[in-house]
Amino acid sequence: MAAILIVEPPSAARDELERALGAAGHRVLIAGDGDEALSAWRSERHELAILDDNAARLGGVAVALRMKTEWRSLP
């Protein structure tokens, strides 16, 4: 299955999303903020990143733009 990066501060919603995706057979990695997300993305490519635009330090849109800048092959 897919490797999925979830970028979301600790919350019940994040826990439920992680549980559901894991139960479906996906490998899930959690990042609590945008900086952690970029570090995780750089160390291992994920098929999907679920980004919180209100994440601390660096929001989801900023993270997506940095990912796109660093990896031009992203759609």
Predicted model as a PDB file, atoms N, CA, C, CB and O in Angstrom, pLDDT in the B-factor column:
MODEL        1                                                                  
ATOM      1  N   MET A   1       0.828  -1.189   0.000  1.00 87.00           N  
ATOM      2  CA  MET A   1       0.000   0.000   0.000  1.00 87.00           C  
ATOM      3  C   MET A   1       0.873   1.253   0.000  1.00 87.00           C  
ATOM      4  CB  MET A   1      -0.942  -0.002   1.209  1.00 87.00           C  
ATOM      5  O   MET A   1       2.095   1.167  -0.117  1.00 87.00           O  
ATOM      6  N   ALA A   2       0.248   2.396   0.129  1.00 93.00           N  
ATOM      7  CA  ALA A   2       0.931   3.685   0.019  1.00 93.00           C  
ATOM      8  C   ALA A   2       1.571   4.117   1.329  1.00 93.00           C  
ATOM      9  CB  ALA A   2      -0.039   4.745  -0.442  1.00 93.00           C  
ATOM     10  O   ALA A   2       1.121   3.758   2.417  1.00 93.00           O  
ATOM     11  N   ALA A   3       2.630   4.894   1.190  1.00 95.00           N  
ATOM     12  CA  ALA A   3       3.232   5.590   2.328  1.00 95.00           C  
ATOM     13  C   ALA A   3       2.599   6.973   2.371  1.00 95.00           C  
ATOM     14  CB  ALA A   3       4.817   5.672   2.208  1.00 95.00           C  
ATOM     15  O   ALA A   3       2.673   7.727   1.401  1.00 95.00           O  
ATOM     16  N   ILE A   4       1.973   7.306   3.505  1.00 96.00           N  
ATOM     17  CA  ILE A   4       1.218   8.553   3.622  1.00 96.00           C  
ATOM     18  C   ILE A   4       1.771   9.380   4.774  1.00 96.00           C  
ATOM     19  CB  ILE A   4      -0.290   8.270   3.832  1.00 96.00           C  
ATOM     20  O   ILE A   4       1.973   8.877   5.879  1.00 96.00           O  
ATOM     21  N   LEU A   5       2.011  10.653   4.496  1.00 95.00           N  
ATOM     22  CA  LEU A   5       2.483  11.602   5.495  1.00 95.00           C  
ATOM     23  C   LEU A   5       1.302  12.470   5.922  1.00 95.00           C  
ATOM     24  CB  LEU A   5       3.658  12.476   4.940  1.00 95.00           C  
ATOM     25  O   LEU A   5       0.670  13.124   5.092  1.00 95.00           O  
ATOM     26  N   ILE A   6       1.011  12.473   7.217  1.00 95.00           N  
ATOM     27  CA  ILE A   6      -0.044  13.320   7.770  1.00 95.00           C  
ATOM     28  C   ILE A   6       0.621  14.439   8.549  1.00 95.00           C  
ATOM     29  CB  ILE A   6      -1.027  12.504   8.678  1.00 95.00           C  
ATOM     30  O   ILE A   6       1.412  14.187   9.458  1.00 95.00           O  
ATOM     31  N   VAL A   7       0.301  15.674   8.193  1.00 92.00           N  
ATOM     32  CA  VAL A   7       0.853  16.838   8.877  1.00 92.00           C  
ATOM     33  C   VAL A   7      -0.292  17.516   9.617  1.00 92.00           C  
ATOM     34  CB  VAL A   7       1.553  17.828   7.871  1.00 92.00           C  
ATOM     35  O   VAL A   7      -1.138  18.179   9.018  1.00 92.00           O  
ATOM     36  N   GLU A   8      -0.297  17.335  10.910  1.00 89.00           N  
ATOM     37  CA  GLU A   8      -1.409  17.817  11.728  1.00 89.00           C  
ATOM     38  C   GLU A   8      -0.948  17.810  13.182  1.00 89.00           C  
ATOM     39  CB  GLU A   8      -2.701  16.933  11.532  1.00 89.00           C  
ATOM     40  O   GLU A   8      -0.338  16.835  13.622  1.00 89.00           O  
ATOM     41  N   PRO A   9      -1.221  18.866  13.933  1.00 88.00           N  
ATOM     42  CA  PRO A   9      -0.906  18.821  15.362  1.00 88.00           C  
ATOM     43  C   PRO A   9      -1.703  17.706  16.037  1.00 88.00           C  
ATOM     44  CB  PRO A   9      -1.206  20.187  16.034  1.00 88.00           C  
ATOM     45  O   PRO A   9      -2.707  17.245  15.493  1.00 88.00           O  
ATOM     46  N   PRO A  10      -1.267  17.276  17.208  1.00 89.00           N  
ATOM     47  CA  PRO A  10      -2.009  16.213  17.902  1.00 89.00           C  
ATOM     48  C   PRO A  10      -3.487  16.578  18.065  1.00 89.00           C  
ATOM     49  CB  PRO A  10      -1.382  15.941  19.282  1.00 89.00           C  
ATOM     50  O   PRO A  10      -3.828  17.659  18.544  1.00 89.00           O  
ATOM     51  N   SER A  11      -4.346  15.655  17.656  1.00 91.00           N  
ATOM     52  CA  SER A  11      -5.793  15.864  17.784  1.00 91.00           C  
ATOM     53  C   SER A  11      -6.499  14.531  17.612  1.00 91.00           C  
ATOM     54  CB  SER A  11      -6.312  16.902  16.738  1.00 91.00           C  
ATOM     55  O   SER A  11      -5.916  13.559  17.131  1.00 91.00           O  
ATOM     56  N   ALA A  12      -7.765  14.501  18.014  1.00 94.00           N  
ATOM     57  CA  ALA A  12      -8.566  13.297  17.830  1.00 94.00           C  
ATOM     58  C   ALA A  12      -8.738  12.995  16.342  1.00 94.00           C  
ATOM     59  CB  ALA A  12      -9.941  13.453  18.510  1.00 94.00           C  
ATOM     60  O   ALA A  12      -8.744  11.832  15.938  1.00 94.00           O  
ATOM     61  N   ALA A  13      -8.878  14.039  15.532  1.00 92.00           N  
ATOM     62  CA  ALA A  13      -9.043  13.838  14.085  1.00 92.00           C  
ATOM     63  C   ALA A  13      -7.802  13.197  13.482  1.00 92.00           C  
ATOM     64  CB  ALA A  13      -9.337  15.175  13.382  1.00 92.00           C  
ATOM     65  O   ALA A  13      -7.906  12.286  12.660  1.00 92.00           O  
ATOM     66  N   ARG A  14      -6.626  13.674  13.891  1.00 94.00           N  
ATOM     67  CA  ARG A  14      -5.379  13.086  13.378  1.00 94.00           C  
ATOM     68  C   ARG A  14      -5.271  11.628  13.798  1.00 94.00           C  
ATOM     69  CB  ARG A  14      -4.150  13.878  13.883  1.00 94.00           C  
ATOM     70  O   ARG A  14      -4.897  10.774  12.994  1.00 94.00           O  
ATOM     71  N   ASP A  15      -5.593  11.343  15.041  1.00 96.00           N  
ATOM     72  CA  ASP A  15      -5.518   9.971  15.534  1.00 96.00           C  
ATOM     73  C   ASP A  15      -6.460   9.056  14.755  1.00 96.00           C  
ATOM     74  CB  ASP A  15      -5.853   9.923  17.029  1.00 96.00           C  
ATOM     75  O   ASP A  15      -6.094   7.932  14.412  1.00 96.00           O  
ATOM     76  N   GLU A  16      -7.668   9.536  14.476  1.00 97.00           N  
ATOM     77  CA  GLU A  16      -8.651   8.734  13.733  1.00 97.00           C  
ATOM     78  C   GLU A  16      -8.200   8.513  12.290  1.00 97.00           C  
ATOM     79  CB  GLU A  16     -10.031   9.418  13.756  1.00 97.00           C  
ATOM     80  O   GLU A  16      -8.346   7.413  11.756  1.00 97.00           O  
ATOM     81  N   LEU A  17      -7.658   9.547  11.661  1.00 96.00           N  
ATOM     82  CA  LEU A  17      -7.164   9.422  10.294  1.00 96.00           C  
ATOM     83  C   LEU A  17      -6.004   8.429  10.232  1.00 96.00           C  
ATOM     84  CB  LEU A  17      -6.724  10.793   9.754  1.00 96.00           C  
ATOM     85  O   LEU A  17      -5.940   7.594   9.329  1.00 96.00           O  
ATOM     86  N   GLU A  18      -5.102   8.525  11.186  1.00 97.00           N  
ATOM     87  CA  GLU A  18      -3.972   7.591  11.243  1.00 97.00           C  
ATOM     88  C   GLU A  18      -4.465   6.155  11.432  1.00 97.00           C  
ATOM     89  CB  GLU A  18      -3.008   7.978  12.387  1.00 97.00           C  
ATOM     90  O   GLU A  18      -3.971   5.233  10.783  1.00 97.00           O  
ATOM     91  N   ARG A  19      -5.434   5.974  12.316  1.00 98.00           N  
ATOM     92  CA  ARG A  19      -5.970   4.637  12.575  1.00 98.00           C  
ATOM     93  C   ARG A  19      -6.640   4.069  11.327  1.00 98.00           C  
ATOM     94  CB  ARG A  19      -6.971   4.677  13.742  1.00 98.00           C  
ATOM     95  O   ARG A  19      -6.414   2.914  10.964  1.00 98.00           O  
ATOM     96  N   ALA A  20      -7.459   4.879  10.677  1.00 98.00           N  
ATOM     97  CA  ALA A  20      -8.198   4.403   9.508  1.00 98.00           C  
ATOM     98  C   ALA A  20      -7.260   4.055   8.354  1.00 98.00           C  
ATOM     99  CB  ALA A  20      -9.209   5.458   9.058  1.00 98.00           C  
ATOM    100  O   ALA A  20      -7.429   3.025   7.701  1.00 98.00           O  
ATOM    101  N   LEU A  21      -6.280   4.906   8.105  1.00 97.00           N  
ATOM    102  CA  LEU A  21      -5.341   4.628   7.012  1.00 97.00           C  
ATOM    103  C   LEU A  21      -4.466   3.419   7.326  1.00 97.00           C  
ATOM    104  CB  LEU A  21      -4.460   5.854   6.741  1.00 97.00           C  
ATOM    105  O   LEU A  21      -4.180   2.605   6.447  1.00 97.00           O  
ATOM    106  N   GLY A  22      -4.043   3.307   8.578  1.00 97.00           N  
ATOM    107  CA  GLY A  22      -3.254   2.142   8.981  1.00 97.00           C  
ATOM    108  C   GLY A  22      -4.051   0.853   8.865  1.00 97.00           C  
ATOM    109  O   GLY A  22      -3.525  -0.169   8.425  1.00 97.00           O  
ATOM    110  N   ALA A  23      -5.322   0.898   9.260  1.00 98.00           N  
ATOM    111  CA  ALA A  23      -6.183  -0.282   9.168  1.00 98.00           C  
ATOM    112  C   ALA A  23      -6.412  -0.690   7.718  1.00 98.00           C  
ATOM    113  CB  ALA A  23      -7.524  -0.015   9.851  1.00 98.00           C  
ATOM    114  O   ALA A  23      -6.648  -1.863   7.428  1.00 98.00           O  
ATOM    115  N   ALA A  24      -6.341   0.277   6.809  1.00 97.00           N  
ATOM    116  CA  ALA A  24      -6.505  -0.019   5.380  1.00 97.00           C  
ATOM    117  C   ALA A  24      -5.216  -0.541   4.757  1.00 97.00           C  
ATOM    118  CB  ALA A  24      -6.969   1.227   4.634  1.00 97.00           C  
ATOM    119  O   ALA A  24      -5.168  -0.835   3.563  1.00 97.00           O  
ATOM    120  N   GLY A  25      -4.162  -0.653   5.586  1.00 97.00           N  
ATOM    121  CA  GLY A  25      -2.922  -1.228   5.103  1.00 97.00           C  
ATOM    122  C   GLY A  25      -1.859  -0.234   4.675  1.00 97.00           C  
ATOM    123  O   GLY A  25      -0.801  -0.632   4.188  1.00 97.00           O  
ATOM    124  N   HIS A  26      -2.121   1.040   4.848  1.00 97.00           N  
ATOM    125  CA  HIS A  26      -1.140   2.054   4.469  1.00 97.00           C  
ATOM    126  C   HIS A  26      -0.110   2.253   5.578  1.00 97.00           C  
ATOM    127  CB  HIS A  26      -1.839   3.385   4.149  1.00 97.00           C  
ATOM    128  O   HIS A  26      -0.395   2.048   6.758  1.00 97.00           O  
ATOM    129  N   ARG A  27       1.078   2.652   5.175  1.00 96.00           N  
ATOM    130  CA  ARG A  27       2.120   3.011   6.139  1.00 96.00           C  
ATOM    131  C   ARG A  27       2.002   4.504   6.373  1.00 96.00           C  
ATOM    132  CB  ARG A  27       3.566   2.615   5.629  1.00 96.00           C  
ATOM    133  O   ARG A  27       2.131   5.293   5.437  1.00 96.00           O  
ATOM    134  N   VAL A  28       1.757   4.902   7.621  1.00 97.00           N  
ATOM    135  CA  VAL A  28       1.465   6.293   7.950  1.00 97.00           C  
ATOM    136  C   VAL A  28       2.598   6.877   8.791  1.00 97.00           C  
ATOM    137  CB  VAL A  28       0.117   6.407   8.700  1.00 97.00           C  
ATOM    138  O   VAL A  28       3.051   6.265   9.759  1.00 97.00           O  
ATOM    139  N   LEU A  29       3.044   8.064   8.407  1.00 96.00           N  
ATOM    140  CA  LEU A  29       4.021   8.817   9.183  1.00 96.00           C  
ATOM    141  C   LEU A  29       3.361  10.120   9.599  1.00 96.00           C  
ATOM    142  CB  LEU A  29       5.341   9.075   8.368  1.00 96.00           C  
ATOM    143  O   LEU A  29       2.676  10.760   8.801  1.00 96.00           O  
ATOM    144  N   ILE A  30       3.568  10.512  10.848  1.00 95.00           N  
ATOM    145  CA  ILE A  30       2.950  11.716  11.395  1.00 95.00           C  
ATOM    146  C   ILE A  30       4.013  12.799  11.579  1.00 95.00           C  
ATOM    147  CB  ILE A  30       2.240  11.410  12.741  1.00 95.00           C  
ATOM    148  O   ILE A  30       5.114  12.539  12.066  1.00 95.00           O  
ATOM    149  N   ALA A  31       3.655  14.012  11.179  1.00 93.00           N  
ATOM    150  CA  ALA A  31       4.476  15.197  11.446  1.00 93.00           C  
ATOM    151  C   ALA A  31       3.563  16.212  12.124  1.00 93.00           C  
ATOM    152  CB  ALA A  31       5.125  15.789  10.116  1.00 93.00           C  
ATOM    153  O   ALA A  31       2.433  16.428  11.686  1.00 93.00           O  
ATOM    154  N   GLY A  32       4.053  16.830  13.188  1.00 90.00           N  
ATOM    155  CA  GLY A  32       3.234  17.762  13.946  1.00 90.00           C  
ATOM    156  C   GLY A  32       3.189  19.165  13.387  1.00 90.00           C  
ATOM    157  O   GLY A  32       2.316  19.954  13.749  1.00 90.00           O  
ATOM    158  N   ASP A  33       4.134  19.486  12.500  1.00 89.00           N  
ATOM    159  CA  ASP A  33       4.144  20.821  11.906  1.00 89.00           C  
ATOM    160  C   ASP A  33       4.858  20.777  10.556  1.00 89.00           C  
ATOM    161  CB  ASP A  33       4.829  21.842  12.855  1.00 89.00           C  
ATOM    162  O   ASP A  33       5.364  19.733  10.144  1.00 89.00           O  
ATOM    163  N   GLY A  34       4.893  21.912   9.878  1.00 89.00           N  
ATOM    164  CA  GLY A  34       5.469  21.982   8.541  1.00 89.00           C  
ATOM    165  C   GLY A  34       6.940  21.654   8.476  1.00 89.00           C  
ATOM    166  O   GLY A  34       7.394  21.008   7.532  1.00 89.00           O  
ATOM    167  N   ASP A  35       7.693  22.095   9.475  1.00 90.00           N  
ATOM    168  CA  ASP A  35       9.125  21.794   9.490  1.00 90.00           C  
ATOM    169  C   ASP A  35       9.377  20.295   9.591  1.00 90.00           C  
ATOM    170  CB  ASP A  35       9.807  22.514  10.651  1.00 90.00           C  
ATOM    171  O   ASP A  35      10.219  19.750   8.877  1.00 90.00           O  
ATOM    172  N   GLU A  36       8.647  19.637  10.476  1.00 92.00           N  
ATOM    173  CA  GLU A  36       8.760  18.178  10.604  1.00 92.00           C  
ATOM    174  C   GLU A  36       8.342  17.491   9.311  1.00 92.00           C  
ATOM    175  CB  GLU A  36       7.899  17.665  11.777  1.00 92.00           C  
ATOM    176  O   GLU A  36       8.932  16.485   8.918  1.00 92.00           O  
ATOM    177  N   ALA A  37       7.330  18.033   8.655  1.00 90.00           N  
ATOM    178  CA  ALA A  37       6.848  17.453   7.405  1.00 90.00           C  
ATOM    179  C   ALA A  37       7.918  17.487   6.331  1.00 90.00           C  
ATOM    180  CB  ALA A  37       5.608  18.186   6.923  1.00 90.00           C  
ATOM    181  O   ALA A  37       8.135  16.490   5.642  1.00 90.00           O  
ATOM    182  N   LEU A  38       8.594  18.623   6.176  1.00 90.00           N  
ATOM    183  CA  LEU A  38       9.644  18.726   5.162  1.00 90.00           C  
ATOM    184  C   LEU A  38      10.802  17.788   5.475  1.00 90.00           C  
ATOM    185  CB  LEU A  38      10.149  20.167   5.059  1.00 90.00           C  
ATOM    186  O   LEU A  38      11.366  17.171   4.572  1.00 90.00           O  
ATOM    187  N   SER A  39      11.152  17.683   6.734  1.00 91.00           N  
ATOM    188  CA  SER A  39      12.219  16.765   7.131  1.00 91.00           C  
ATOM    189  C   SER A  39      11.837  15.322   6.799  1.00 91.00           C  
ATOM    190  CB  SER A  39      12.519  16.906   8.638  1.00 91.00           C  
ATOM    191  O   SER A  39      12.652  14.569   6.266  1.00 91.00           O  
ATOM    192  N   ALA A  40      10.605  14.938   7.113  1.00 91.00           N  
ATOM    193  CA  ALA A  40      10.138  13.583   6.822  1.00 91.00           C  
ATOM    194  C   ALA A  40      10.087  13.340   5.318  1.00 91.00           C  
ATOM    195  CB  ALA A  40       8.755  13.346   7.444  1.00 91.00           C  
ATOM    196  O   ALA A  40      10.459  12.262   4.854  1.00 91.00           O  
ATOM    197  N   TRP A  41       9.628  14.330   4.551  1.00 89.00           N  
ATOM    198  CA  TRP A  41       9.512  14.198   3.090  1.00 89.00           C  
ATOM    199  C   TRP A  41      10.890  14.048   2.460  1.00 89.00           C  
ATOM    200  CB  TRP A  41       8.779  15.418   2.485  1.00 89.00           C  
ATOM    201  O   TRP A  41      11.063  13.287   1.508  1.00 89.00           O  
ATOM    202  N   ARG A  42      11.863  14.772   2.988  1.00 88.00           N  
ATOM    203  CA  ARG A  42      13.224  14.694   2.448  1.00 88.00           C  
ATOM    204  C   ARG A  42      13.883  13.350   2.740  1.00 88.00           C  
ATOM    205  CB  ARG A  42      14.078  15.816   3.019  1.00 88.00           C  
ATOM    206  O   ARG A  42      14.689  12.868   1.945  1.00 88.00           O  
ATOM    207  N   SER A  43      13.544  12.746   3.874  1.00 89.00           N  
ATOM    208  CA  SER A  43      14.180  11.489   4.248  1.00 89.00           C  
ATOM    209  C   SER A  43      13.548  10.283   3.571  1.00 89.00           C  
ATOM    210  CB  SER A  43      14.124  11.315   5.738  1.00 89.00           C  
ATOM    211  O   SER A  43      14.198   9.252   3.399  1.00 89.00           O  
ATOM    212  N   GLU A  44      12.288  10.407   3.188  1.00 86.00           N  
ATOM    213  CA  GLU A  44      11.581   9.277   2.563  1.00 86.00           C  
ATOM    214  C   GLU A  44      10.428   9.826   1.728  1.00 86.00           C  
ATOM    215  CB  GLU A  44      11.053   8.263   3.644  1.00 86.00           C  
ATOM    216  O   GLU A  44       9.625  10.621   2.219  1.00 86.00           O  
ATOM    217  N   ARG A  45      10.347   9.412   0.493  1.00 80.00           N  
ATOM    218  CA  ARG A  45       9.268   9.893  -0.377  1.00 80.00           C  
ATOM    219  C   ARG A  45       7.965   9.185  -0.021  1.00 80.00           C  
ATOM    220  CB  ARG A  45       9.619   9.663  -1.874  1.00 80.00           C  
ATOM    221  O   ARG A  45       7.935   7.971   0.175  1.00 80.00           O  
ATOM    222  N   HIS A  46       6.910   9.951   0.056  1.00 87.00           N  
ATOM    223  CA  HIS A  46       5.576   9.434   0.354  1.00 87.00           C  
ATOM    224  C   HIS A  46       4.701   9.620  -0.874  1.00 87.00           C  
ATOM    225  CB  HIS A  46       4.952  10.146   1.596  1.00 87.00           C  
ATOM    226  O   HIS A  46       4.884  10.568  -1.638  1.00 87.00           O  
ATOM    227  N   GLU A  47       3.765   8.728  -1.059  1.00 90.00           N  
ATOM    228  CA  GLU A  47       2.858   8.833  -2.200  1.00 90.00           C  
ATOM    229  C   GLU A  47       1.814   9.929  -1.989  1.00 90.00           C  
ATOM    230  CB  GLU A  47       2.165   7.495  -2.446  1.00 90.00           C  
ATOM    231  O   GLU A  47       1.269  10.474  -2.949  1.00 90.00           O  
ATOM    232  N   LEU A  48       1.545  10.244  -0.726  1.00 91.00           N  
ATOM    233  CA  LEU A  48       0.518  11.232  -0.413  1.00 91.00           C  
ATOM    234  C   LEU A  48       0.924  11.995   0.836  1.00 91.00           C  
ATOM    235  CB  LEU A  48      -0.865  10.559  -0.221  1.00 91.00           C  
ATOM    236  O   LEU A  48       1.418  11.408   1.799  1.00 91.00           O  
ATOM    237  N   ALA A  49       0.713  13.308   0.816  1.00 91.00           N  
ATOM    238  CA  ALA A  49       0.902  14.141   2.008  1.00 91.00           C  
ATOM    239  C   ALA A  49      -0.422  14.843   2.279  1.00 91.00           C  
ATOM    240  CB  ALA A  49       2.082  15.185   1.817  1.00 91.00           C  
ATOM    241  O   ALA A  49      -0.966  15.526   1.410  1.00 91.00           O  
ATOM    242  N   ILE A  50      -0.930  14.668   3.484  1.00 92.00           N  
ATOM    243  CA  ILE A  50      -2.144  15.352   3.922  1.00 92.00           C  
ATOM    244  C   ILE A  50      -1.681  16.490   4.816  1.00 92.00           C  
ATOM    245  CB  ILE A  50      -3.150  14.374   4.677  1.00 92.00           C  
ATOM    246  O   ILE A  50      -1.145  16.262   5.900  1.00 92.00           O  
ATOM    247  N   LEU A  51      -1.892  17.716   4.355  1.00 91.00           N  
ATOM    248  CA  LEU A  51      -1.324  18.889   5.012  1.00 91.00           C  
ATOM    249  C   LEU A  51      -2.392  19.731   5.702  1.00 91.00           C  
ATOM    250  CB  LEU A  51      -0.572  19.738   4.004  1.00 91.00           C  
ATOM    251  O   LEU A  51      -3.484  19.934   5.171  1.00 91.00           O  
ATOM    252  N   ASP A  52      -2.054  20.216   6.897  1.00 84.00           N  
ATOM    253  CA  ASP A  52      -2.907  21.133   7.648  1.00 84.00           C  
ATOM    254  C   ASP A  52      -2.425  22.547   7.351  1.00 84.00           C  
ATOM    255  CB  ASP A  52      -2.874  20.826   9.196  1.00 84.00           C  
ATOM    256  O   ASP A  52      -1.280  22.882   7.655  1.00 84.00           O  
ATOM    257  N   ASP A  53      -3.268  23.372   6.769  1.00 81.00           N  
ATOM    258  CA  ASP A  53      -2.824  24.719   6.429  1.00 81.00           C  
ATOM    259  C   ASP A  53      -2.626  25.593   7.650  1.00 81.00           C  
ATOM    260  CB  ASP A  53      -3.810  25.366   5.505  1.00 81.00           C  
ATOM    261  O   ASP A  53      -2.024  26.661   7.545  1.00 81.00           O  
ATOM    262  N   ASN A  54      -3.112  25.175   8.796  1.00 78.00           N  
ATOM    263  CA  ASN A  54      -2.933  25.943  10.029  1.00 78.00           C  
ATOM    264  C   ASN A  54      -1.837  25.360  10.917  1.00 78.00           C  
ATOM    265  CB  ASN A  54      -4.240  26.000  10.801  1.00 78.00           C  
ATOM    266  O   ASN A  54      -1.764  25.682  12.103  1.00 78.00           O  
ATOM    267  N   ALA A  55      -0.994  24.516  10.358  1.00 67.00           N  
ATOM    268  CA  ALA A  55       0.079  23.900  11.142  1.00 67.00           C  
ATOM    269  C   ALA A  55       1.031  24.968  11.664  1.00 67.00           C  
ATOM    270  CB  ALA A  55       0.848  22.864  10.295  1.00 67.00           C  
ATOM    271  O   ALA A  55       1.256  25.988  11.014  1.00 67.00           O  
ATOM    272  N   ALA A  56       1.578  24.721  12.830  1.00 68.00           N  
ATOM    273  CA  ALA A  56       2.511  25.666  13.449  1.00 68.00           C  
ATOM    274  C   ALA A  56       3.769  25.844  12.595  1.00 68.00           C  
ATOM    275  CB  ALA A  56       2.894  25.189  14.858  1.00 68.00           C  
ATOM    276  O   ALA A  56       4.196  24.919  11.905  1.00 68.00           O  
ATOM    277  N   ARG A  57       4.337  27.001  12.648  1.00 76.00           N  
ATOM    278  CA  ARG A  57       5.588  27.380  11.986  1.00 76.00           C  
ATOM    279  C   ARG A  57       5.494  27.469  10.479  1.00 76.00           C  
ATOM    280  CB  ARG A  57       6.648  26.412  12.340  1.00 76.00           C  
ATOM    281  O   ARG A  57       5.984  28.436   9.895  1.00 76.00           O  
ATOM    282  N   LEU A  58       4.887  26.503   9.835  1.00 82.00           N  
ATOM    283  CA  LEU A  58       4.842  26.475   8.371  1.00 82.00           C  
ATOM    284  C   LEU A  58       3.551  25.777   7.955  1.00 82.00           C  
ATOM    285  CB  LEU A  58       6.103  25.746   7.768  1.00 82.00           C  
ATOM    286  O   LEU A  58       3.389  24.582   8.202  1.00 82.00           O  
ATOM    287  N   GLY A  59       2.641  26.501   7.333  1.00 84.00           N  
ATOM    288  CA  GLY A  59       1.341  25.951   6.955  1.00 84.00           C  
ATOM    289  C   GLY A  59       1.412  25.032   5.761  1.00 84.00           C  
ATOM    290  O   GLY A  59       2.443  24.932   5.097  1.00 84.00           O  
ATOM    291  N   GLY A  60       0.310  24.363   5.492  1.00 87.00           N  
ATOM    292  CA  GLY A  60       0.240  23.370   4.433  1.00 87.00           C  
ATOM    293  C   GLY A  60       0.551  23.900   3.046  1.00 87.00           C  
ATOM    294  O   GLY A  60       1.219  23.225   2.262  1.00 87.00           O  
ATOM    295  N   VAL A  61       0.076  25.100   2.729  1.00 88.00           N  
ATOM    296  CA  VAL A  61       0.345  25.662   1.402  1.00 88.00           C  
ATOM    297  C   VAL A  61       1.843  25.927   1.241  1.00 88.00           C  
ATOM    298  CB  VAL A  61      -0.463  26.972   1.184  1.00 88.00           C  
ATOM    299  O   VAL A  61       2.423  25.626   0.197  1.00 88.00           O  
ATOM    300  N   ALA A  62       2.462  26.487   2.273  1.00 89.00           N  
ATOM    301  CA  ALA A  62       3.906  26.755   2.215  1.00 89.00           C  
ATOM    302  C   ALA A  62       4.698  25.457   2.085  1.00 89.00           C  
ATOM    303  CB  ALA A  62       4.361  27.526   3.468  1.00 89.00           C  
ATOM    304  O   ALA A  62       5.679  25.399   1.343  1.00 89.00           O  
ATOM    305  N   VAL A  63       4.278  24.421   2.800  1.00 88.00           N  
ATOM    306  CA  VAL A  63       4.951  23.121   2.708  1.00 88.00           C  
ATOM    307  C   VAL A  63       4.814  22.563   1.294  1.00 88.00           C  
ATOM    308  CB  VAL A  63       4.367  22.122   3.741  1.00 88.00           C  
ATOM    309  O   VAL A  63       5.794  22.098   0.712  1.00 88.00           O  
ATOM    310  N   ALA A  64       3.605  22.609   0.743  1.00 87.00           N  
ATOM    311  CA  ALA A  64       3.382  22.096  -0.611  1.00 87.00           C  
ATOM    312  C   ALA A  64       4.238  22.844  -1.636  1.00 87.00           C  
ATOM    313  CB  ALA A  64       1.897  22.208  -0.984  1.00 87.00           C  
ATOM    314  O   ALA A  64       4.803  22.228  -2.540  1.00 87.00           O  
ATOM    315  N   LEU A  65       4.334  24.154  -1.498  1.00 88.00           N  
ATOM    316  CA  LEU A  65       5.157  24.933  -2.424  1.00 88.00           C  
ATOM    317  C   LEU A  65       6.633  24.577  -2.307  1.00 88.00           C  
ATOM    318  CB  LEU A  65       4.966  26.420  -2.173  1.00 88.00           C  
ATOM    319  O   LEU A  65       7.336  24.500  -3.315  1.00 88.00           O  
ATOM    320  N   ARG A  66       7.103  24.361  -1.092  1.00 88.00           N  
ATOM    321  CA  ARG A  66       8.508  23.948  -0.921  1.00 88.00           C  
ATOM    322  C   ARG A  66       8.756  22.569  -1.500  1.00 88.00           C  
ATOM    323  CB  ARG A  66       8.896  23.960   0.559  1.00 88.00           C  
ATOM    324  O   ARG A  66       9.788  22.331  -2.128  1.00 88.00           O  
ATOM    325  N   MET A  67       7.805  21.653  -1.289  1.00 85.00           N  
ATOM    326  CA  MET A  67       7.938  20.313  -1.871  1.00 85.00           C  
ATOM    327  C   MET A  67       8.018  20.422  -3.383  1.00 85.00           C  
ATOM    328  CB  MET A  67       6.752  19.404  -1.456  1.00 85.00           C  
ATOM    329  O   MET A  67       8.862  19.782  -4.011  1.00 85.00           O  
ATOM    330  N   LYS A  68       7.157  21.217  -3.963  1.00 83.00           N  
ATOM    331  CA  LYS A  68       7.121  21.384  -5.418  1.00 83.00           C  
ATOM    332  C   LYS A  68       8.420  22.016  -5.926  1.00 83.00           C  
ATOM    333  CB  LYS A  68       5.911  22.248  -5.830  1.00 83.00           C  
ATOM    334  O   LYS A  68       8.925  21.625  -6.979  1.00 83.00           O  
ATOM    335  N   THR A  69       8.959  22.977  -5.198  1.00 85.00           N  
ATOM    336  CA  THR A  69      10.207  23.635  -5.595  1.00 85.00           C  
ATOM    337  C   THR A  69      11.379  22.669  -5.544  1.00 85.00           C  
ATOM    338  CB  THR A  69      10.485  24.839  -4.696  1.00 85.00           C  
ATOM    339  O   THR A  69      12.219  22.651  -6.444  1.00 85.00           O  
ATOM    340  N   GLU A  70      11.434  21.864  -4.484  1.00 79.00           N  
ATOM    341  CA  GLU A  70      12.561  20.942  -4.308  1.00 79.00           C  
ATOM    342  C   GLU A  70      12.467  19.730  -5.224  1.00 79.00           C  
ATOM    343  CB  GLU A  70      12.635  20.482  -2.866  1.00 79.00           C  
ATOM    344  O   GLU A  70      13.489  19.188  -5.645  1.00 79.00           O  
ATOM    345  N   TRP A  71      11.245  19.301  -5.534  1.00 75.00           N  
ATOM    346  CA  TRP A  71      11.069  18.123  -6.379  1.00 75.00           C  
ATOM    347  C   TRP A  71      10.191  18.507  -7.568  1.00 75.00           C  
ATOM    348  CB  TRP A  71      10.439  16.936  -5.573  1.00 75.00           C  
ATOM    349  O   TRP A  71       8.968  18.373  -7.524  1.00 75.00           O  
ATOM    350  N   ARG A  72      10.822  18.975  -8.600  1.00 70.00           N  
ATOM    351  CA  ARG A  72      10.097  19.505  -9.761  1.00 70.00           C  
ATOM    352  C   ARG A  72       9.219  18.457 -10.443  1.00 70.00           C  
ATOM    353  CB  ARG A  72      11.080  20.065 -10.766  1.00 70.00           C  
ATOM    354  O   ARG A  72       8.319  18.810 -11.205  1.00 70.00           O  
ATOM    355  N   SER A  73       9.468  17.182 -10.180  1.00 65.00           N  
ATOM    356  CA  SER A  73       8.671  16.140 -10.824  1.00 65.00           C  
ATOM    357  C   SER A  73       7.313  15.939 -10.151  1.00 65.00           C  
ATOM    358  CB  SER A  73       9.436  14.834 -10.822  1.00 65.00           C  
ATOM    359  O   SER A  73       6.504  15.150 -10.639  1.00 65.00           O  
ATOM    360  N   LEU A  74       7.043  16.636  -9.037  1.00 57.00           N  
ATOM    361  CA  LEU A  74       5.745  16.490  -8.381  1.00 57.00           C  
ATOM    362  C   LEU A  74       4.652  17.051  -9.280  1.00 57.00           C  
ATOM    363  CB  LEU A  74       5.736  17.202  -7.007  1.00 57.00           C  
ATOM    364  O   LEU A  74       4.864  18.058  -9.955  1.00 57.00           O  
ATOM    365  N   PRO A  75       3.480  16.409  -9.298  1.00 55.00           N  
ATOM    366  CA  PRO A  75       2.374  16.926 -10.110  1.00 55.00           C  
ATOM    367  C   PRO A  75       1.793  18.196  -9.518  1.00 55.00           C  
ATOM    368  CB  PRO A  75       1.281  15.876 -10.248  1.00 55.00           C  
ATOM    369  O   PRO A  75       0.854  18.763 -10.076  1.00 55.00           O  
TER     370      PRO A  75                                                      
ENDMDL                                                                          
END                                                                             
